Amino acid sequence: QVQLVESGGGLVQVGGSLRLSCAASGRAFISTYAMGWFRQAPGKEREFVVSISWNGVGTYYADSVKGRFTISRDNSKNMVYLQMNSLKPEDTAVYYCAARGLPDASTKGWEYGYWGQGTQVTVSS
């Protein structure tokens, strides 16, 4: 089993920044997994935000966050990060970290077999 624990969420004003972290544990080879961040706003379906391949070379970003969000990973620590800048009210959501179980990044939520509990991000205007 793989356990994912997100942290770093909170309340921030429009234009502010937050850095989310995802700590992965449970399998020695999790460093070979692609990782992703998804989010779900109240009353909306879960949506893809960004994903990263096992070695950090391949990334996909949702159009809505390109140029503002940056994903990174530190395989030596089994950590994945999401740096969020220039935050907007529409970024308000619960953010979920996910592990795919395969090395290549993907935008499809159903391809991720492991999910964290989520961390709330609220952007106030």
Helices and strands as residue ranges (DSSP letters): E 3-7, E 10-13, E 18-25, G 28-32, E 35-40, E 47-52, E 59-61, E 69-74, E 79-84, G 89-91, E 93-99, G 109-111, E 114-115, E 119-124
